[in-house]
Amino acid sequence: MYVIVVGGGEVGHYLCKQLLDEGHEVLVIEKDAGKCEHIEEELGDICLHGDASEIAILNKGGITRAEMVIAVTGEDEDNLAACQIAKEKFNVPRVITRINVPRNEKIFAKLGIECVVDAVYLVSEHIKAETMLFPLTRLFTIRDKGLEVVLVRVGKNSPVVGKPIGELSLPLGSVISAVISHGEESQVPTVNTVLREGDELICLVPTENISLLQAIFRES
């Protein structure tokens, strides 16, 4: 899952590390150049220096493909601005903010923004829940081709269970290149390969179509 974290302070830094450890793709947007440098020294090239309330910065950060935006700066006003733009302009499916002043919670809630106080713990719980619904892990990117190699897990309640691959409406340019069934050796699938609970699929998908691929396998 591609997650944008707004705020590279102590909470943002820890949250990014946790998300990366769980296999998610993460970008942190931070206004302070020093904090950006510290994050990149510790976690790699995952920080964008800029203001997350600016459209140009969000576009540069690839917000159109973000599945979640989490704002964890120390200023509620900054968190609100970033979350509103992500939700209303870019239709990001999940927008979560840390609140620093409890009385602001009602304001955020009225705007449809999920609020947390213990950001690290509660957001990690959201992520675990989301992972169950979006059982996809990015393995690596073929940047010059605009493609991603991803691992998709077929869950118990996935609508594809019991269906042959030939019946799936895969996004344009997407290919299932291998199927690993219950710990067996990987096999090259055919249109007649029937998917079962627990199968793991290696897929090649255009970056812009990842959300469409997720929708096919998402558990009900």
N, CA, C and O of each residue as an XYZ file, in Angstrom:
880
protein
N       0.840     -1.188      0.000
C       0.000      0.000      0.000
C       0.879      1.242      0.000
O       1.877      1.305      0.717
N       0.500      2.237     -0.815
C       1.266      3.488     -0.862
C       0.679      4.472      0.143
O      -0.484      4.862      0.040
N       1.492      4.866      1.110
C       1.047      5.746      2.192
C       1.886      7.019      2.187
O       3.114      6.960      2.141
N       1.214      8.175      2.234
C       1.907      9.447      2.391
C       1.756      9.894      3.838
O       0.642     10.009      4.347
N       2.870     10.141      4.490
C       2.880     10.631      5.862
C       3.254     12.108      5.837
O       4.297     12.479      5.299
N       2.407     12.943      6.415
C       2.678     14.380      6.488
C       3.270     14.681      7.859
O       2.605     14.507      8.881
N       4.502     15.126      7.876
C       5.168     15.422      9.143
C       6.288     14.449      9.435
O       6.056     13.253      9.609
N       7.511     14.968      9.487
C       8.665     14.104      9.702
C       9.302     14.258     11.066
O      10.505     14.049     11.222
N       8.500     14.624     12.056
C       9.004     14.718     13.426
C       9.181     13.345     14.033
O       9.285     12.350     13.316
N       9.216     13.288     15.342
C       9.456     12.019     16.029
C       8.376     10.993     15.708
O       8.676      9.830     15.439
N       7.111     11.430     15.736
C       6.007     10.503     15.453
C       6.052     10.048     14.005
O       5.937      8.856     13.719
N       6.221     11.004     13.082
C       6.272     10.661     11.670
C       7.423      9.733     11.340
O       7.266      8.792     10.562
N       8.572      9.993     11.925
C       9.755      9.163     11.700
C       9.502      7.731     12.153
O       9.792      6.785     11.421
N       8.965      7.573     13.354
C       8.702      6.241     13.888
C       7.640      5.522     13.060
O       7.757      4.329     12.781
N       6.605      6.262     12.672
C       5.525      5.672     11.892
C       6.033      5.190     10.537
O       5.678      4.099     10.092
N       6.862      6.001      9.881
C       7.426      5.610      8.587
C       8.249      4.333      8.711
O       8.151      3.437      7.873
N       9.046      4.258      9.747
C       9.864      3.060      9.956
C       8.988      1.833     10.124
O       9.282      0.768      9.580
N       7.908      1.988     10.882
C       7.003      0.865     11.112
C       6.340      0.421      9.808
O       6.237     -0.773      9.530
N       5.896      1.388      9.019
C       5.244      1.072      7.748
C       6.213      0.397      6.784
O       5.851     -0.568      6.111
N       7.429      0.896      6.717
C       8.436      0.289      5.847
C       8.741     -1.138      6.277
O       8.897     -2.025      5.438
N       8.827     -1.359      7.579
C       9.094     -2.704      8.098
C       7.982     -3.674      7.732
O       8.213     -4.877      7.607
N       6.768     -3.143      7.560
C       5.626     -3.987      7.209
C       5.471     -4.144      5.699
O       4.522     -4.775      5.232
N       6.404     -3.570      4.934
C       6.404     -3.779      3.491
C       5.645     -2.767      2.668
O       5.450     -2.968      1.470
N       5.205     -1.669      3.290
C       4.462     -0.653      2.548
C       5.410      0.326      1.860
O       6.560      0.495      2.267
N       4.907      0.959      0.819
C       5.654      2.031      0.163
C       5.278      3.330      0.864
O       4.095      3.626      1.029
N       6.267      4.099      1.276
C       6.012      5.270      2.111
C       6.727      6.499      1.560
O       7.862      6.421      1.090
N       6.041      7.627      1.627
C       6.666      8.924      1.365
C       6.286      9.850      2.505
O       5.116      9.930      2.879
N       7.270     10.554      3.062
C       6.967     11.540      4.095
C       7.203     12.929      3.516
O       8.215     13.174      2.860
N       6.264     13.833      3.764
C       6.387     15.222      3.330
C       6.671     16.070      4.559
O       5.906     16.056      5.523
N       7.773     16.808      4.521
C       8.222     17.569      5.685
C       8.754     18.933      5.252
O       9.523     19.040      4.297
N       8.325     19.986      5.979
C       8.732     21.355      5.640
C      10.153     21.685      6.086
O      10.808     22.550      5.505
N      10.618     21.000      7.106
C      11.933     21.296      7.672
C      13.012     20.470      6.964
O      13.001     19.240      7.012
N      13.938     21.163      6.311
C      14.985     20.474      5.550
C      15.851     19.594      6.441
O      16.279     18.517      6.025
N      16.110     20.044      7.660
C      16.924     19.263      8.582
C      16.281     17.937      8.943
O      16.955     16.910      9.018
N      14.963     17.962      9.168
C      14.248     16.724      9.488
C      14.248     15.783      8.292
O      14.381     14.569      8.448
N      14.096     16.350      7.093
C      14.141     15.533      5.878
C      15.482     14.809      5.769
O      15.541     13.614      5.479
N      16.533     15.549      6.004
C      17.874     14.972      5.908
C      18.055     13.848      6.927
O      18.645     12.812      6.619
N      17.546     14.057      8.135
C      17.664     13.038      9.180
C      16.902     11.773      8.793
O      17.401     10.662      8.972
N      15.688     11.946      8.261
C      14.882     10.790      7.857
C      15.589     10.004      6.761
O      15.631      8.774      6.805
N      16.141     10.708      5.780
C      16.788     10.020      4.670
C      18.076      9.322      5.107
O      18.446      8.291      4.547
N      18.747      9.877      6.094
C      19.935      9.201      6.631
C      19.553      7.890      7.311
O      20.281      6.900      7.242
N      18.388      7.907      7.973
C      17.958      6.734      8.740
C      17.186      5.721      7.894
O      17.374      4.513      8.035
N      16.305      6.228      7.006
C      15.344      5.349      6.337
C      15.489      5.279      4.827
O      14.816      4.474      4.183
N      16.353      6.103      4.247
C      16.518      6.079      2.796
C      15.797      7.233      2.117
O      15.298      8.145      2.777
N      15.748      7.182      0.814
C      15.216      8.283      0.000
C      13.687      8.258     -0.027
O      13.078      7.919     -1.041
N      13.078      8.624      1.108
C      11.611      8.565      1.187
C      11.005      9.904      1.585
O       9.808      9.976      1.865
N      11.806     10.968      1.615
C      11.315     12.250      2.126
C      11.250     13.302      1.026
O      12.191     13.464      0.248
N      10.134     14.012      0.973
C       9.947     15.127      0.052
C       9.907     16.409      0.868
O       9.054     16.569      1.741
N      10.823     17.315      0.587
C      10.889     18.575      1.315
C       9.854     19.530      0.746
O       9.922     19.887     -0.430
N       8.898     19.945      1.562
C       7.872     20.863      1.092
C       6.687     20.921      2.025
O       6.654     20.261      3.063
N       5.706     21.731      1.631
C       4.495     21.960      2.415
C       3.369     21.106      1.846
O       2.994     21.263      0.684
N       2.832     20.207      2.658
C       1.798     19.279      2.198
C       0.454     19.948      1.951
O      -0.483     19.292      1.495
N       0.341     21.237      2.242
C      -0.900     21.947      1.918
C      -0.818     22.582      0.528
O      -1.763     23.240      0.091
N       0.300     22.390     -0.164
C       0.477     22.925     -1.513
C       0.204     21.831     -2.545
O       0.771     20.740     -2.479
N      -0.676     22.146     -3.501
C      -1.071     21.175     -4.516
C       0.137     20.637     -5.275
O       0.237     19.436     -5.525
N       1.051     21.530     -5.639
C       2.215     21.114     -6.427
C       3.059     20.079     -5.690
O       3.561     19.130     -6.293
N       3.211     20.271     -4.384
C       3.998     19.322     -3.588
C       3.297     17.971     -3.517
O       3.936     16.927     -3.643
N       1.989     17.992     -3.316
C       1.236     16.738     -3.250
C       1.297     15.997     -4.579
O       1.450     14.776     -4.605
N       1.179     16.729     -5.679
C       1.297     16.099     -6.994
C       2.679     15.495     -7.188
O       2.815     14.387     -7.707
N       3.691     16.221     -6.772
C       5.064     15.731     -6.884
C       5.248     14.454     -6.073
O       6.035     13.578     -6.433
N       4.509     14.368     -4.973
C       4.599     13.182     -4.122
C       3.758     12.014     -4.595
O       3.730     10.968     -3.946
N       3.066     12.178     -5.727
C       2.278     11.070     -6.272
C       0.998     10.789     -5.522
O       0.614      9.633     -5.347
N       0.334     11.845     -5.078
C      -0.864     11.639     -4.258
C      -1.998     10.971     -5.024
O      -2.879     10.366     -4.412
N      -1.994     11.065     -6.337
C      -3.080     10.458     -7.116
C      -3.105      8.937     -6.987
O      -4.129      8.310     -7.256
N      -1.993      8.344     -6.579
C      -1.991      6.890     -6.389
C      -1.898      6.495     -4.909
O      -1.781      5.312     -4.588
N      -1.950      7.477     -4.017
C      -1.881      7.172     -2.586
C      -3.173      6.512     -2.122
O      -4.267      6.928     -2.503
N      -3.037      5.491     -1.303
C      -4.208      4.808     -0.755
C      -4.530      5.292      0.652
O      -5.611      5.033      1.181
N      -3.573      6.001      1.250
C      -3.787      6.530      2.589
C      -2.888      7.742      2.801
O      -1.726      7.744      2.397
N      -3.442      8.776      3.442
C      -2.658      9.922      3.878
C      -2.799     10.028      5.386
O      -3.911     10.008      5.914
N      -1.670     10.142      6.080
C      -1.668     10.246      7.534
C      -0.927     11.521      7.913
O       0.261     11.656      7.619
N      -1.612     12.453      8.559
C      -0.994     13.722      8.955
C      -0.659     13.682     10.440
O      -1.542     13.523     11.283
N       0.624     13.825     10.749
C       1.053     13.701     12.144
C       1.980     14.846     12.553
O       2.883     14.649     13.367
N       1.764     16.035     11.997
C       2.567     17.174     12.437
C       2.098     17.602     13.825
O       1.087     17.111     14.327
N       2.829     18.506     14.431
C       2.452     18.998     15.758
C       1.454     20.128     15.717
O       1.092     20.674     16.759
N       0.992     20.496     14.506
C       0.040     21.594     14.351
C      -1.250     21.089     13.720
O      -1.243     20.592     12.594
N      -2.360     21.216     14.451
C      -3.638     20.748     13.929
C      -4.030     21.461     12.642
O      -4.632     20.852     11.757
N      -3.696     22.747     12.527
C      -4.056     23.507     11.326
C      -3.375     22.918     10.091
O      -3.998     22.791      9.037
N      -2.107     22.563     10.221
C      -1.379     21.960      9.103
C      -1.950     20.594      8.753
O      -2.088     20.250      7.579
N      -2.281     19.821      9.780
C      -2.858     18.500      9.547
C      -4.198     18.611      8.833
O      -4.484     17.856      7.904
N      -5.017     19.559      9.278
C      -6.335     19.751      8.684
C      -6.220     20.149      7.220
O      -6.938     19.613      6.376
N      -5.331     21.076      6.911
C      -5.174     21.542      5.532
C      -4.761     20.400      4.612
O      -5.332     20.222      3.537
N      -3.772     19.634      5.037
C      -3.293     18.526      4.212
C      -4.376     17.472      4.013
O      -4.543     16.946      2.913
N      -5.106     17.166      5.077
C      -6.141     16.134      5.001
C      -7.321     16.563      4.132
O      -7.852     15.763      3.362
N      -7.725     17.814      4.256
C      -8.832     18.310      3.446
C      -8.507     18.237      1.964
O      -9.333     17.798      1.163
N      -7.314     18.662      1.602
C      -6.917     18.627      0.194
C      -6.855     17.186     -0.308
O      -7.332     16.881     -1.401
N      -6.265     16.306      0.497
C      -6.150     14.902      0.102
C      -7.518     14.268     -0.105
O      -7.719     13.495     -1.041
N      -8.451     14.600      0.772
C      -9.778     13.989      0.734
C     -10.666     14.597     -0.346
O     -11.307     13.876     -1.110
N     -10.699     15.928     -0.406
C     -11.659     16.601     -1.274
C     -11.166     16.789     -2.706
O     -11.955     16.682     -3.645
N      -9.892     17.063     -2.887
C      -9.381     17.302     -4.237
C      -8.876     16.028     -4.909
O      -9.059     15.835     -6.111
N      -8.242     15.168     -4.127
C      -7.617     13.990     -4.722
C      -8.341     12.681     -4.405
O      -7.934     11.619     -4.877
N      -9.412     12.749     -3.609
C     -10.220     11.561     -3.297
C      -9.393     10.387     -2.760
O      -9.623      9.236     -3.130
N      -8.441     10.689     -1.893
C      -7.657      9.622     -1.268
C      -8.605      8.769     -0.421
O      -9.351      9.315      0.393
N      -8.593      7.438     -0.593
C      -9.570      6.580      0.091
C      -9.574      6.687      1.609
O     -10.633      6.621      2.232
N      -8.394      6.852      2.211
C      -8.336      6.874      3.676
C      -7.471      8.048      4.122
O      -6.314      8.164      3.717
N      -8.032      8.912      4.954
C      -7.314     10.085      5.450
C      -7.408     10.092      6.972
O      -8.502     10.096      7.535
N      -6.261     10.092      7.627
C      -6.208     10.018      9.087
C      -5.319     11.136      9.609
O      -4.290     11.442      9.005
N      -5.699     11.742     10.715
C      -4.867     12.793     11.289
C      -4.637     12.589     12.779
O      -5.475     12.041     13.496
N      -3.500     13.038     13.205
C      -3.207     13.132     14.634
C      -3.781     14.457     15.121
O      -3.598     15.489     14.474
N      -4.478     14.435     16.263
C      -4.944     15.698     16.841
C      -4.107     16.014     18.073
O      -3.839     15.154     18.912
N      -3.708     17.266     18.150
C      -2.882     17.715     19.266
C      -3.704     18.426     20.333
O      -3.339     18.445     21.508
N      -4.837     19.020     19.897
C      -5.743     19.721     20.810
C      -7.084     18.983     20.779
O      -7.791     19.060     19.775
N      -7.454     18.270     21.846
C      -8.651     17.432     21.850
C      -9.928     18.124     21.391
O     -10.779     17.484     20.772
N     -10.085     19.409     21.677
C     -11.329     20.077     21.289
C     -11.484     20.183     19.763
O     -12.577     20.465     19.273
N     -10.424     19.964     19.034
C     -10.499     20.032     17.574
C     -11.069     18.759     16.953
O     -11.356     18.716     15.756
N     -11.229     17.736     17.768
C     -11.667     16.447     17.227
C     -13.017     16.544     16.523
O     -13.204     15.952     15.460
N     -13.968     17.293     17.112
C     -15.295     17.414     16.509
C     -15.231     18.100     15.150
O     -15.960     17.734     14.228
N     -14.362     19.090     15.029
C     -14.223     19.805     13.759
C     -13.722     18.852     12.679
O     -14.259     18.819     11.572
N     -12.706     18.088     13.003
C     -12.150     17.138     12.042
C     -13.197     16.088     11.673
O     -13.344     15.733     10.503
N     -13.916     15.599     12.670
C     -14.911     14.555     12.429
C     -16.013     15.034     11.495
O     -16.469     14.281     10.634
N     -16.445     16.285     11.660
C     -17.485     16.840     10.787
C     -17.029     16.902      9.335
O     -17.844     16.846      8.414
N     -15.732     17.018      9.143
C     -15.172     17.085      7.793
C     -14.857     15.697      7.238
O     -14.305     15.562      6.146
N     -15.212     14.679      8.000
C     -15.007     13.310      7.532
C     -13.586     12.807      7.641
O     -13.189     11.886      6.928
N     -12.808     13.419      8.545
C     -11.411     13.033      8.716
C     -11.270     12.236     10.005
O     -11.671     12.695     11.075
N     -10.700     11.048      9.899
C     -10.514     10.211     11.083
C      -9.441     10.810     11.986
O      -8.404     11.276     11.515
N      -9.703     10.789     13.279
C      -8.779     11.410     14.234
C      -8.205     10.364     15.185
O      -8.900      9.445     15.617
N      -6.930     10.525     15.498
C      -6.308      9.680     16.500
C      -5.483     10.556     17.430
O      -5.000     11.618     17.039
N      -5.331     10.102     18.650
C      -4.506     10.826     19.612
C      -3.164     10.113     19.754
O      -2.110     10.722     19.573
N      -3.207      8.808     20.081
C      -1.984      8.014     20.141
C      -1.673      7.573     18.714
O      -2.008      6.460     18.311
N      -1.039      8.444     17.967
C      -0.880      8.265     16.528
C      -0.197      6.955     16.150
O      -0.684      6.231     15.281
N       0.906      6.651     16.784
C       1.677      5.480     16.378
C       0.885      4.196     16.582
O       0.820      3.355     15.686
N       0.281      4.042     17.760
C      -0.445      2.803     18.047
C      -1.699      2.671     17.198
O      -1.910      1.656     16.534
N      -2.530      3.713     17.228
C      -3.809      3.604     16.545
C      -3.664      3.553     15.037
O      -4.392      2.815     14.374
N      -2.747      4.316     14.487
C      -2.555      4.270     13.038
C      -2.041      2.898     12.621
O      -2.429      2.388     11.571
N      -1.182      2.301     13.422
C      -0.697      0.964     13.086
C      -1.852     -0.030     13.054
O      -1.849     -0.963     12.250
N      -2.843      0.167     13.927
C      -4.014     -0.708     13.910
C      -4.822     -0.498     12.636
O      -5.320     -1.462     12.054
N      -4.958      0.759     12.194
C      -5.632      1.042     10.927
C      -4.906      0.348      9.781
O      -5.538     -0.246      8.907
N      -3.592      0.425      9.787
C      -2.806     -0.166      8.718
C      -3.021     -1.674      8.665
O      -3.180     -2.242      7.584
N      -3.026     -2.323      9.824
C      -3.245     -3.765      9.849
C      -4.609     -4.117      9.272
O      -4.743     -5.090      8.530
N      -5.620     -3.323      9.616
C      -6.963     -3.562      9.086
C      -6.991     -3.361      7.583
O      -7.606     -4.141      6.856
N      -6.319     -2.307      7.117
C      -6.285     -2.028      5.687
C      -5.568     -3.137      4.935
O      -5.969     -3.496      3.828
N      -4.520     -3.677      5.519
C      -3.758     -4.713      4.847
C      -4.615     -5.935      4.583
O      -4.423     -6.628      3.584
N      -5.566     -6.206      5.479
C      -6.469     -7.323      5.267
C      -7.366     -7.069      4.065
O      -7.720     -7.998      3.340
N      -7.733     -5.810      3.856
C      -8.610     -5.476      2.743
C      -7.828     -5.267      1.451
O      -8.364     -5.466      0.361
N      -6.582     -4.872      1.565
C      -5.741     -4.608      0.405
C      -4.517     -5.523      0.470
O      -3.424     -5.066      0.804
N      -4.692     -6.819      0.152
C      -3.615     -7.790      0.370
C      -2.569     -7.749     -0.734
O      -2.358     -8.744     -1.428
N      -1.919     -6.613     -0.900
C      -0.957     -6.439     -1.984
C       0.328     -5.829     -1.441
O       0.296     -4.872     -0.667
N       1.451     -6.390     -1.854
C       2.749     -5.863     -1.440
C       3.572     -5.551     -2.677
O       3.732     -6.395     -3.559
N       4.091     -4.335     -2.733
C       4.972     -3.983     -3.849
C       6.337     -4.636     -3.644
O       6.925     -4.533     -2.568
N       6.833     -5.301     -4.673
C       8.140     -5.938     -4.600
C       9.225     -5.029     -5.163
O      10.247     -4.800     -4.516
N       9.003     -4.515     -6.358
C       9.923     -3.518     -6.903
C       9.280     -2.808     -8.087
O       8.266     -3.251     -8.627
N       9.897     -1.694     -8.476
C       9.368     -0.842     -9.534
C      10.292     -0.872    -10.743
O      11.514     -0.807    -10.610
N       9.690     -0.972    -11.922
C      10.436     -0.820    -13.172
C      10.138      0.590    -13.652
O       9.215      0.805    -14.437
N      10.922      1.543    -13.180
C      10.584      2.956    -13.336
C      10.507      3.396    -14.792
O       9.598      4.135    -15.170
N      11.456      2.944    -15.613
C      11.464      3.427    -16.993
C      10.305      2.885    -17.813
O      10.025      3.383    -18.904
N       9.626      1.860    -17.291
C       8.467      1.283    -17.976
C       7.147      1.664    -17.308
O       6.074      1.393    -17.848
N       7.225      2.293    -16.130
C       6.000      2.640    -15.419
C       5.255      1.429    -14.892
O       4.027      1.430    -14.812
N       6.009      0.388    -14.530
C       5.392     -0.860    -14.083
C       5.822     -1.210    -12.664
O       6.879     -0.791    -12.193
N       4.976     -1.987    -11.998
C       5.280     -2.483    -10.653
C       5.172     -4.007    -10.663
O       4.290     -4.577    -11.305
N       6.082     -4.647     -9.944
C       5.953     -6.079     -9.687
C       5.417     -6.210     -8.267
O       6.031     -5.722     -7.318
N       4.267     -6.871     -8.124
C       3.599     -6.930     -6.822
C       3.261     -8.371     -6.455
O       3.140     -9.243     -7.316
N       3.113     -8.591     -5.162
C       2.659     -9.875     -4.639
C       1.242     -9.692     -4.113
O       0.993     -8.827     -3.274
N       0.313    -10.507     -4.608
C      -1.082    -10.429     -4.171
C      -1.453    -11.733     -3.480
O      -1.203    -12.820     -4.001
N      -2.051    -11.611     -2.301
C      -2.489    -12.797     -1.565
C      -4.003    -12.950     -1.701
O      -4.752    -11.985     -1.547
N      -4.433    -14.151     -1.985
C      -5.863    -14.426     -2.132
C      -6.434    -14.773     -0.763
O      -6.120    -15.822     -0.199
N      -7.268    -13.896     -0.235
C      -7.853    -14.100      1.086
C      -9.070    -15.003      1.065
O      -9.620    -15.309      0.007
N      -9.478    -15.422      2.249
C     -10.607    -16.344      2.396
C     -11.873    -15.806      1.761
O     -12.617    -16.557      1.130
N     -12.130    -14.505      1.919
C     -13.372    -13.913      1.416
C     -13.183    -13.137      0.119
O     -14.036    -12.334     -0.261
N     -12.077    -13.376     -0.552
C     -11.848    -12.698     -1.827
C     -12.822    -13.235     -2.875
O     -13.080    -14.438     -2.919
N     -13.362    -12.357     -3.716
C     -14.314    -12.805     -4.741
C     -13.687    -13.663     -5.832
O     -14.408    -14.234     -6.650
N     -12.359    -13.767     -5.864
C     -11.721    -14.551     -6.926
C     -11.557    -16.020     -6.550
O     -11.203    -16.836     -7.401
N     -11.809    -16.370     -5.291
C     -11.643    -17.762     -4.856
C     -12.551    -18.672     -5.681
O     -13.754    -18.437     -5.791
N     -11.951    -19.718     -6.258
C     -12.721    -20.663     -7.059
C     -12.870    -20.280     -8.517
O     -13.492    -21.008     -9.291
N     -12.309    -19.150     -8.898
C     -12.435    -18.693    -10.286
C     -11.155    -18.977    -11.070
O     -10.055    -18.863    -10.530
N     -11.300    -19.350    -12.350
C     -10.108    -19.471    -13.189
C      -9.587    -18.088    -13.564
O     -10.359    -17.136    -13.666
N      -8.295    -17.982    -13.765
C      -7.686    -16.690    -14.074
C      -8.298    -16.062    -15.322
O      -8.401    -14.839    -15.418
N      -8.696    -16.884    -16.258
C      -9.276    -16.369    -17.499
C     -10.554    -15.582    -17.307
O     -10.949    -14.815    -18.186
N     -11.217    -15.763    -16.151
C     -12.466    -15.041    -15.895
C     -12.250    -13.707    -15.187
O     -13.200    -12.947    -15.002
N     -11.020    -13.416    -14.792
C     -10.752    -12.166    -14.077
C     -10.641    -11.002    -15.054
O     -10.042    -11.127    -16.122
N     -11.217     -9.888    -14.679
C     -11.122     -8.673    -15.502
C      -9.920     -7.859    -15.033
O     -10.064     -6.841    -14.356
N      -8.743     -8.325    -15.403
C      -7.524     -7.651    -14.969
C      -7.390     -6.282    -15.631
O      -7.819     -6.101    -16.770
N      -6.800     -5.319    -14.927
C      -6.598     -3.989    -15.512
C      -5.723     -4.070    -16.763
O      -4.912     -4.984    -16.911
N      -5.899     -3.117    -17.642
C      -5.125     -3.062    -18.875
C      -3.624     -3.098    -18.578
O      -3.128     -2.349    -17.736
N      -2.924     -3.965    -19.272
C      -1.476     -4.046    -19.108
C      -1.020     -4.896    -17.943
O       0.177     -4.963    -17.662
N      -1.961     -5.558    -17.246
C      -1.614     -6.365    -16.069
C      -1.496     -7.843    -16.439
O      -2.254     -8.352    -17.264
N      -0.539     -8.516    -15.818
C      -0.303     -9.931    -16.097
C      -0.020    -10.661    -14.787
O       0.748    -10.176    -13.956
N      -0.641    -11.825    -14.604
C      -0.292    -12.707    -13.486
C       0.783    -13.645    -14.005
O       0.506    -14.520    -14.826
N       2.004    -13.466    -13.530
C       3.126    -14.209    -14.105
C       3.455    -15.495    -13.354
O       4.101    -16.385    -13.906
N       3.017    -15.598    -12.103
C       3.291    -16.814    -11.334
C       2.265    -16.969    -10.223
O       1.737    -15.985     -9.705
N       1.988    -18.225     -9.863
C       1.078    -18.545     -8.761
C       1.801    -19.499     -7.815
O       2.360    -20.509     -8.242
N       1.783    -19.168     -6.534
C       2.366    -20.038     -5.510
C       1.219    -20.521     -4.632
O       0.573    -19.722     -3.955
N       0.966    -21.823     -4.644
C      -0.182    -22.377     -3.922
C       0.259    -23.136     -2.684
O       0.928    -24.165     -2.780
N      -0.122    -22.623     -1.521
C       0.065    -23.325     -0.248
C       1.481    -23.878     -0.077
O       1.662    -25.052      0.247
N       2.467    -23.035     -0.295
C       3.846    -23.438     -0.055
C       4.468    -24.279     -1.152
O       5.626    -24.681     -1.033
N       3.729    -24.558     -2.219
C       4.281    -25.341     -3.319
C       5.200    -24.464     -4.163
O       5.278    -23.252     -3.963
N       5.891    -25.091     -5.103
C       6.727    -24.321     -6.011
C       5.841    -23.454     -6.902
O       4.700    -23.806     -7.200
N       6.388    -22.321     -7.317
C       5.608    -21.429     -8.170
C       5.359    -22.082     -9.521
O       6.170    -22.869    -10.009
N       4.236    -21.744    -10.105
C       3.893    -22.262    -11.420
C       3.466    -21.123    -12.326
O       2.920    -20.120    -11.866
N       3.716    -21.282    -13.603
C       3.249    -20.298    -14.578
C       1.786    -20.609    -14.857
O       1.477    -21.692    -15.355
N       0.888    -19.696    -14.552
C      -0.537    -19.993    -14.682
C      -1.016    -19.949    -16.131
O      -0.384    -19.354    -17.004
N      -2.147    -20.596    -16.349
C      -2.852    -20.498    -17.627
C      -4.212    -19.872    -17.363
O      -4.556    -19.592    -16.215
N      -4.976    -19.655    -18.405
C      -6.317    -19.077    -18.228
C      -7.216    -20.023    -17.444
O      -8.240    -19.602    -16.905
N      -6.838    -21.307    -17.374
C      -7.665    -22.293    -16.674
C      -7.232    -22.523    -15.225
O      -7.869    -23.291    -14.505
N      -6.164    -21.871    -14.797
C      -5.701    -22.032    -13.414
C      -6.735    -21.462    -12.449
O      -7.084    -20.285    -12.532
N      -7.222    -22.298    -11.537
C      -8.246    -21.874    -10.577
C      -7.566    -21.361     -9.308
O      -6.677    -22.010     -8.757
N      -7.996    -20.199     -8.860
C      -7.402    -19.578     -7.677
C      -8.046    -20.108     -6.404
O      -9.258    -20.308     -6.337
N      -7.209    -20.332     -5.399
C      -7.678    -20.851     -4.121
C      -7.259    -19.924     -2.986
O      -6.327    -19.130     -3.110
N      -7.975    -20.053     -1.887
C      -7.604    -19.288     -0.692
C      -6.153    -19.579     -0.320
O      -5.728    -20.734     -0.293
N      -5.408    -18.528     -0.036
C      -4.023    -18.689      0.360
C      -3.027    -18.628     -0.777
O      -1.820    -18.565     -0.542
N      -3.519    -18.645     -2.017
C      -2.604    -18.515     -3.152
C      -1.900    -17.164     -3.114
O      -2.475    -16.160     -2.692
N      -0.661    -17.155     -3.555
C       0.085    -15.912     -3.700
C       0.420    -15.730     -5.172
O       0.934    -16.640     -5.822
N       0.125    -14.553     -5.685
C       0.297    -14.284     -7.107
C       1.371    -13.226     -7.315
O       1.377    -12.198     -6.639
N       2.266    -13.478     -8.239
C       3.230    -12.467     -8.662
C       2.650    -11.804     -9.906
O       2.408    -12.458    -10.920
N       2.435    -10.505     -9.812
C       1.766     -9.787    -10.899
C       2.615     -8.626    -11.398
O       3.348     -7.995    -10.636
N       2.499     -8.363    -12.674
C       3.099     -7.184    -13.287
C       1.955     -6.246    -13.637
O       1.028     -6.636    -14.347
N       2.010     -5.005    -13.141
C       0.880     -4.093    -13.313
C       1.387     -2.669    -13.531
O       2.335     -2.245    -12.871
N       0.762     -1.922    -14.456
C       1.113     -0.500    -14.590
C       0.861      0.227    -13.275
O      -0.145     -0.021    -12.609
N       1.756      1.112    -12.905
C       1.650      1.808    -11.622
C       0.286      2.444    -11.427
O      -0.276      2.383    -10.333
N      -0.255      3.056    -12.478
C      -1.528      3.765    -12.337
C      -2.716      2.830    -12.180
O      -3.820      3.284    -11.877
N      -2.511      1.524    -12.381
C      -3.621      0.572    -12.292
C      -3.571     -0.309    -11.049
O      -4.332     -1.270    -10.940
N      -2.685      0.009    -10.117
C      -2.572     -0.824     -8.912
C      -3.877     -0.853     -8.124
O      -4.284     -1.911     -7.644
N      -4.536      0.296     -7.987
C      -5.790      0.331     -7.220
C      -6.862     -0.530     -7.884
O      -7.689     -1.126     -7.193
N      -6.858     -0.601     -9.221
C      -7.828     -1.445     -9.930
C      -7.543     -2.920     -9.670
O      -8.465     -3.720     -9.507
N      -6.265     -3.271     -9.633
C      -5.907     -4.655     -9.336
C      -6.314     -5.019     -7.914
O      -6.821     -6.116     -7.676
N      -6.099     -4.120     -6.979
C      -6.497     -4.365     -5.591
C      -7.993     -4.620     -5.482
O      -8.433     -5.496     -4.737
N      -8.766     -3.851     -6.230
C     -10.224     -3.963     -6.140
C     -10.706     -5.352     -6.533
O     -11.704     -5.838     -6.000
N     -10.004     -5.993     -7.461
C     -10.408     -7.321     -7.916
C     -10.249     -8.362     -6.811
O     -11.061     -9.280     -6.695
N      -9.204     -8.218     -6.004
C      -8.889     -9.224     -4.987
C      -9.375     -8.856     -3.588
O      -9.304     -9.670     -2.668
N      -9.864     -7.641     -3.431
C     -10.245     -7.155     -2.100
C     -11.308     -8.040     -1.471
O     -12.283     -8.425     -2.117
N     -11.100     -8.356     -0.193
C     -12.068     -9.191      0.522
C     -13.316     -8.405      0.865
O     -13.259     -7.206      1.137
N     -14.446     -9.097      0.849
C     -15.724     -8.445      1.164
C     -15.933     -8.389      2.666
O     -16.951     -7.876      3.130
